[in-house]
Amino acid sequence: MLQVGLVAVALGIVGLLYGIMQKLKAGRVADAPLVSTGDAASKGAQVASPKGAISAQGNVVCPQPLISPVTGTPCLYYELRCKAEWKQGDTTKSKEVLDEKRAAHFTIDDGTGPVVVDASKGGDFEPSRTKTETKATGLLGGITGADVVFGNYRVSAGPFALGTKFTVEEEVLPVVPRVYACGRAEGGAIVSPSWRSLLIDARSRDELLSAATTGAKRFLIGGAVAFALGGGLCTVAQLTAPKNEAPLAPAASTLTTAAPSKTPETPDAATPAADDTDAPAASAPSPKAGVGVARPKSPAGPATAAGAAKPAGSASVAKPASSAKPVTSAKAAAH
């Protein structure tokens, strides 16, 4: 139950974060005035918001699209990242080999005149395609220093250690017929805002705003429910978890210390116990000759009885009963 609760909490956090992002996107689209492409190019800041936000949509005009290096995709924009990773002792080292962003020169036109969209700094683009691939130098390539090839992109493996792994990640915005652009008005173009990223989407403004608003509501509600449910499951799991009871240390200690204390007080059953009171009684003369006199019981008798009354487990042995017999004189024995 605890694991299920933790998973639900994690999913709730992810949902809340994505919902917040969608809400921010919806706010951006709603706050940026939608103007014609002709006004965006000619008037710029005059038709933008006080912060310079502006948006427009129209058909894409791109005479020379880019060709992405790894997948060879005709695109309006691509970003290529390459990272090298190798072992040095017990640690893993890494180095960024390349982080390149390139954008084609293109405009959008809704029939009122084209406006340039500068995507060279990247941004939030849709639809975007991402390709990730990893290759190692190999034994021969590491010795000869041969290049590692990813499509039309080559990485020189010479400066790196043998067994180095190279990972490339390519993200592209393919050539699409029509886009919505939301950014900042500058010099008759729509560029990346200094406080936010450039937003380019193949959907219309209304479609994007509706999708972002709906997604924000769904993910915020779903994330909150999942987070609350996961928190409740974690709490119940903690309250109902069995508690580990400590062993009865005092009882074990009592048994351990009691055993040695009884051993010296208990005579061995195989060895007859010495009766100090019987020896003098046997040698003492009787009061009158020829008369059998019953000798009083030895004081050891009560002690023996007391020892027999001890709890079970005691090894006390009763003393010989000879000390309790009557003693007669030699003359009485003769008669």
BAGU-840486 format. One line per field, with one value per residue (C-alpha): residue in three letters; chain; x negated, y, z. Coordinates in Angstrom, 3 decimals, always signed. Each point is the difference from the previous one (the first is absolute). Layout:
# residues N
type	c(ala;...)
mol	c(A;...)
x	c(X;...)
y	c(Y;...)
z	c(Z;...)
//
This chain:
# residues 335
type	c(met;leu;gln;val;gly;leu;val;ala;val;ala;leu;gly;ile;val;gly;leu;leu;tyr;gly;ile;met;gln;lys;leu;lys;ala;gly;arg;val;ala;asp;ala;pro;leu;val;ser;thr;gly;asp;ala;ala;ser;lys;gly;ala;gln;val;ala;ser;pro;lys;gly;ala;ile;ser;ala;gln;gly;asn;val;val;cys;pro;gln;pro;leu;ile;ser;pro;val;thr;gly;thr;pro;cys;leu;tyr;tyr;glu;leu;arg;cys;lys;ala;glu;trp;lys;gln;gly;asp;thr;thr;lys;ser;lys;glu;val;leu;asp;glu;lys;arg;ala;ala;his;phe;thr;ile;asp;asp;gly;thr;gly;pro;val;val;val;asp;ala;ser;lys;gly;gly;asp;phe;glu;pro;ser;arg;thr;lys;thr;glu;thr;lys;ala;thr;gly;leu;leu;gly;gly;ile;thr;gly;ala;asp;val;val;phe;gly;asn;tyr;arg;val;ser;ala;gly;pro;phe;ala;leu;gly;thr;lys;phe;thr;val;glu;glu;glu;val;leu;pro;val;val;pro;arg;val;tyr;ala;cys;gly;arg;ala;glu;gly;gly;ala;ile;val;ser;pro;ser;trp;arg;ser;leu;leu;ile;asp;ala;arg;ser;arg;asp;glu;leu;leu;ser;ala;ala;thr;thr;gly;ala;lys;arg;phe;leu;ile;gly;gly;ala;val;ala;phe;ala;leu;gly;gly;gly;leu;cys;thr;val;ala;gln;leu;thr;ala;pro;lys;asn;glu;ala;pro;leu;ala;pro;ala;ala;ser;thr;leu;thr;thr;ala;ala;pro;ser;lys;thr;pro;glu;thr;pro;asp;ala;ala;thr;pro;ala;ala;asp;asp;thr;asp;ala;pro;ala;ala;ser;ala;pro;ser;pro;lys;ala;gly;val;gly;val;ala;arg;pro;lys;ser;pro;ala;gly;pro;ala;thr;ala;ala;gly;ala;ala;lys;pro;ala;gly;ser;ala;ser;val;ala;lys;pro;ala;ser;ser;ala;lys;pro;val;thr;ser;ala;lys;ala;ala;ala;his)
mol	c(A;A;A;A;A;A;A;A;A;A;A;A;A;A;A;A;A;A;A;A;A;A;A;A;A;A;A;A;A;A;A;A;A;A;A;A;A;A;A;A;A;A;A;A;A;A;A;A;A;A;A;A;A;A;A;A;A;A;A;A;A;A;A;A;A;A;A;A;A;A;A;A;A;A;A;A;A;A;A;A;A;A;A;A;A;A;A;A;A;A;A;A;A;A;A;A;A;A;A;A;A;A;A;A;A;A;A;A;A;A;A;A;A;A;A;A;A;A;A;A;A;A;A;A;A;A;A;A;A;A;A;A;A;A;A;A;A;A;A;A;A;A;A;A;A;A;A;A;A;A;A;A;A;A;A;A;A;A;A;A;A;A;A;A;A;A;A;A;A;A;A;A;A;A;A;A;A;A;A;A;A;A;A;A;A;A;A;A;A;A;A;A;A;A;A;A;A;A;A;A;A;A;A;A;A;A;A;A;A;A;A;A;A;A;A;A;A;A;A;A;A;A;A;A;A;A;A;A;A;A;A;A;A;A;A;A;A;A;A;A;A;A;A;A;A;A;A;A;A;A;A;A;A;A;A;A;A;A;A;A;A;A;A;A;A;A;A;A;A;A;A;A;A;A;A;A;A;A;A;A;A;A;A;A;A;A;A;A;A;A;A;A;A;A;A;A;A;A;A;A;A;A;A;A;A;A;A;A;A;A;A;A;A;A;A;A;A;A;A;A;A;A;A;A;A;A;A;A;A;A;A;A;A;A;A)
x	c(+0.000;-2.850;-1.594;+3.301;+0.418;-3.476;+0.630;+3.295;-1.723;-2.687;+2.602;+1.958;-3.049;-0.699;+3.631;-0.013;-3.210;+1.285;+3.311;-1.822;-2.016;+3.160;+1.640;-2.983;+0.109;+3.702;-0.711;-2.698;+2.267;+2.879;-2.174;-1.787;+2.092;+0.751;-0.730;-0.262;-3.376;-0.091;+0.554;-2.555;-2.596;+0.870;+1.268;-1.678;-0.159;+3.061;+2.316;-1.835;+0.781;-1.709;-2.711;-0.439;+1.827;+1.506;+1.390;+0.960;+0.856;-0.252;-1.425;-3.690;-2.304;-3.493;-1.996;-2.947;+0.868;-2.757;-0.870;-0.525;-3.411;+1.057;+3.372;-0.258;+3.399;+0.899;+0.743;+0.509;-2.161;-2.198;-2.016;-2.803;-1.670;-2.857;-1.470;-3.028;-0.122;-2.863;-1.347;-2.957;-0.674;+3.222;+1.495;+1.869;-1.123;+2.022;-0.523;+2.304;-1.405;+2.608;+3.110;+1.085;+3.197;+0.798;+3.080;+0.901;+1.101;+3.766;+3.070;+3.687;+2.660;+3.775;+0.527;-0.781;-3.760;-2.794;-1.637;-3.318;-0.109;-3.459;-0.284;-3.808;+0.099;+2.391;+3.200;+3.153;+0.679;+2.762;-0.102;-3.548;-1.779;-2.781;-2.566;-2.443;-2.794;-3.095;-3.137;-3.381;-3.400;-0.727;-3.453;-1.144;+1.506;-1.584;-3.436;+0.170;+1.964;+2.713;+3.053;+3.295;+2.723;+3.628;+1.655;-1.855;-1.446;-3.481;-1.681;-3.781;-0.856;-3.747;-0.237;+2.103;-0.860;+0.565;+3.589;+1.496;+3.728;+1.512;+3.684;+1.636;+3.439;+1.581;+3.186;+1.593;+2.958;+0.895;+1.307;+3.754;+2.407;+1.374;-1.023;+1.000;-2.903;+0.030;-2.985;-1.247;+0.218;-3.429;-1.168;+2.980;-0.432;+1.274;-2.936;-0.579;+1.071;-2.645;+2.284;+1.481;-0.735;+1.357;+3.185;+0.617;+2.860;+1.554;+3.480;+1.943;+0.160;+3.500;-0.905;-3.167;+1.758;+2.808;-2.408;-2.222;+2.963;+1.587;-3.328;-0.717;+3.354;-0.287;-3.560;+0.438;+3.095;-1.451;-3.319;+1.683;+2.161;-2.952;-2.116;+2.752;+0.738;-3.671;-0.472;+2.983;-1.308;-3.424;+1.586;+2.152;-3.004;-2.010;+2.815;+0.769;-3.612;-0.878;-2.289;-3.084;+0.191;-3.264;-0.980;+0.686;-3.472;+0.773;+1.367;-2.962;-2.331;+1.728;-0.293;-3.588;-1.034;+2.108;-1.598;-3.551;+1.275;+1.682;-2.957;-2.303;+2.927;+1.044;-2.118;-0.691;+2.472;-2.792;-2.136;+1.349;+0.447;-2.193;+2.013;-2.005;+2.456;+0.044;-3.712;-0.020;+3.348;-1.320;-3.040;+1.746;+0.716;+3.603;+1.479;+0.583;-1.390;+2.380;+2.753;+0.736;+0.501;+1.561;-2.231;+1.597;+0.173;-2.949;+0.437;-0.769;+3.429;+1.988;-2.574;+0.356;+3.757;-0.247;-2.345;+2.500;+2.687;-1.929;+1.478;-0.411;-3.340;-1.899;-2.485;+0.176;-0.459;+1.432;-2.628;-0.346;+2.641;-2.499;-0.364;+3.615;-0.279;-0.202;-3.402;-0.459;-2.941;-2.150;+1.364;+3.575;-0.951;-1.447;+3.205)
y	c(+0.000;+2.367;-0.511;+0.626;+3.178;+1.245;-0.672;+1.887;+2.945;+0.086;-0.116;+2.726;+2.264;-0.597;+0.727;+3.215;+1.218;-0.741;+1.654;+3.125;+0.058;-0.292;+2.761;+2.273;-0.778;+0.799;+3.288;+0.879;-0.630;+1.947;+2.993;+0.410;+2.033;-1.885;+2.322;-0.423;-0.912;+3.276;+2.069;-2.057;+0.807;+3.686;+1.188;-2.379;+1.539;+2.188;-2.984;-2.082;-0.171;+2.383;-2.665;-0.410;-3.326;-0.646;-2.946;-0.740;-3.003;-0.774;-2.185;-0.910;+1.290;-1.576;-0.034;-1.928;-2.263;-1.578;-3.707;-1.412;-1.712;-3.305;-0.877;+2.084;+1.659;+3.207;+2.415;+3.578;-0.515;-2.645;-0.361;-2.537;-1.038;-2.463;-1.283;-2.247;-2.348;-2.229;-1.872;+1.240;-2.420;-0.490;+3.321;+0.952;+3.133;+1.936;+2.964;+1.964;-0.231;+2.059;+2.089;+1.572;+1.872;+0.990;+1.492;+0.540;+3.406;-0.150;+2.235;-0.468;+1.725;+0.158;+1.958;+3.453;-0.231;-2.214;+0.377;-1.605;-2.521;-0.288;-3.438;-0.046;-0.003;-2.927;-0.184;-2.025;-1.501;-2.384;-2.379;-0.879;-3.262;-1.302;-2.653;-1.392;-2.429;-1.334;-1.532;-1.030;+0.357;-3.735;-1.584;+0.768;+3.471;+0.798;-1.069;+1.676;+3.053;-0.514;+2.264;-1.094;+0.581;+0.961;+0.531;+2.952;+1.042;-1.229;+0.070;-0.170;-2.670;+0.701;+2.206;-2.393;-3.160;-3.496;-1.165;+3.495;+0.095;+2.844;+0.923;+2.345;+1.550;+1.760;+2.043;+1.407;+2.164;-1.423;+2.137;+0.352;+1.926;+2.387;+1.115;+2.274;+2.061;+1.753;+2.054;+3.552;+2.700;+1.278;+1.625;-1.132;-3.633;-2.373;-1.081;-1.874;+1.994;+0.751;-1.190;-3.027;-2.346;+0.375;-1.973;-1.580;-2.438;-1.604;+0.470;+3.245;+2.425;-1.110;-3.687;+0.524;+2.138;-2.536;-2.933;+1.768;+1.101;-3.460;-1.694;+2.327;-0.787;-3.746;-0.333;+2.329;-1.864;-3.426;+0.870;+1.334;-3.137;-2.331;+1.930;-0.050;-3.694;-0.920;+2.018;-1.774;-3.436;+0.814;+1.166;-3.144;-2.196;+1.657;-0.349;-3.645;-1.164;-2.733;+1.227;-2.024;-1.051;-0.050;-3.355;-0.450;+0.938;+0.082;-3.573;-1.308;+1.812;-1.475;-3.533;+0.515;+1.370;-2.447;-3.122;+0.587;+1.038;-3.371;-2.124;+0.558;-0.376;-3.372;-3.039;-2.485;-2.896;-2.463;+1.108;-0.747;+3.126;+0.192;+0.277;+1.924;-0.759;-3.777;-0.610;+1.328;-1.654;-3.417;+0.271;+1.551;-2.417;-0.796;+1.238;-3.449;-3.328;-2.520;+2.455;+1.045;+3.670;+1.623;+2.690;+3.283;+0.773;+1.797;+3.650;-0.958;-1.592;+3.196;+1.466;-2.979;+0.321;+3.643;-0.769;-2.521;+2.660;+2.198;+0.700;-2.489;+0.232;-0.032;-2.839;-0.262;-3.565;-1.241;-1.004;-3.665;-1.047;-1.910;+2.961;-0.364;-3.677;-0.807;-0.827;-2.933;-0.837;-3.107;-1.547;+0.317;-1.713;-2.891;-0.487)
z	c(+0.000;+0.806;-3.424;-1.768;+2.019;-0.917;-3.698;+0.204;+1.690;-2.711;-2.777;+1.754;+0.110;-3.703;-0.855;+2.029;-1.645;-3.500;+0.813;+1.175;-3.229;-2.087;+2.010;-0.600;-3.716;-0.147;+1.784;-2.517;-2.951;+1.552;+0.967;-3.338;-2.470;-3.215;-2.935;-3.717;-1.433;-1.921;+3.179;+1.900;-2.656;-0.502;+3.384;+2.387;+3.468;-0.712;-0.130;+2.627;+3.722;+2.457;+0.514;-3.749;-0.311;-3.424;-1.940;-3.591;-2.128;-3.690;-2.723;+0.220;-2.722;+0.167;-3.242;+1.476;+2.914;+2.057;-0.112;+3.491;+0.386;+1.610;-1.511;-3.178;+0.591;-1.924;+2.825;+1.072;+3.084;+1.567;+3.183;+0.273;+3.249;+0.405;+3.269;+0.585;+2.987;+1.154;+3.025;+1.993;+2.839;+1.925;-1.101;-3.174;-1.805;-2.570;-2.309;-2.257;-3.507;-1.866;+0.642;-3.267;-0.893;-3.558;-1.632;-3.608;-1.238;-0.379;+0.156;+0.650;-2.039;+0.497;-3.235;+1.426;-0.444;+1.378;+3.380;+0.906;+2.852;+1.576;+1.647;+0.306;+3.829;+0.188;+2.005;+0.514;-3.417;-1.076;-1.755;+0.992;-0.701;+2.217;-0.876;+2.591;-0.857;+1.828;-1.499;+1.392;-1.623;+0.037;+0.166;-3.539;-0.029;+3.351;-1.223;-3.408;+1.196;-2.619;+0.035;+1.504;-2.590;+0.664;-3.378;-1.515;+3.357;+0.921;+3.385;+0.180;+2.580;-0.033;+3.132;+2.093;+1.899;-1.338;+0.547;+0.074;-0.711;-2.015;+0.287;-2.486;+0.362;-2.955;+0.280;-3.153;-0.998;-3.407;-2.823;+0.499;-2.240;+2.653;+3.512;+2.856;+1.426;+3.389;+1.078;+0.207;-2.672;-0.999;-3.251;-2.033;+1.056;+2.684;+2.169;+3.263;+3.073;+2.584;+2.824;-1.823;-2.877;-3.519;-0.563;-3.417;-0.549;-3.048;+1.524;-0.224;+2.903;+1.011;-0.174;+2.045;+2.601;+0.392;+0.271;+2.533;+2.151;-0.022;+0.691;+2.911;+1.647;-0.495;+1.195;+2.959;+1.205;-0.742;+1.585;+3.138;+0.321;-0.532;+2.496;+2.649;-0.579;+0.155;+3.187;+1.587;-0.962;+1.436;+3.272;+0.306;-0.784;+2.762;+2.556;-0.806;-0.351;+2.588;+2.730;+0.851;+3.676;+1.906;+1.624;+3.723;+1.132;+3.763;+0.020;-1.949;+2.351;+3.068;-1.296;-0.918;+3.360;+2.057;-1.450;+1.277;+3.478;+0.569;-1.042;+3.032;+2.453;-1.394;+0.752;-2.716;+0.044;-0.784;+2.962;+3.510;+2.038;+3.108;+3.222;+2.557;+2.836;-0.465;+0.692;+3.558;+0.756;-0.964;+2.267;+2.994;+2.930;+0.728;+3.336;+1.452;-0.968;-1.412;-0.617;-3.526;-0.127;-2.982;-1.291;-0.940;-3.638;-1.427;-0.793;-3.539;-0.322;-0.164;-2.350;-2.259;+0.006;-0.755;-2.843;-1.368;+0.038;-2.394;-3.439;-2.809;-1.732;+3.307;+0.362;+3.822;+1.254;+3.304;+2.576;+1.122;+2.481;+2.224;+2.301;+1.111;+1.156;+3.805;+1.394;+2.444;+2.162;-0.412;+3.214;-1.150;-3.200;+2.047;+2.010)
//
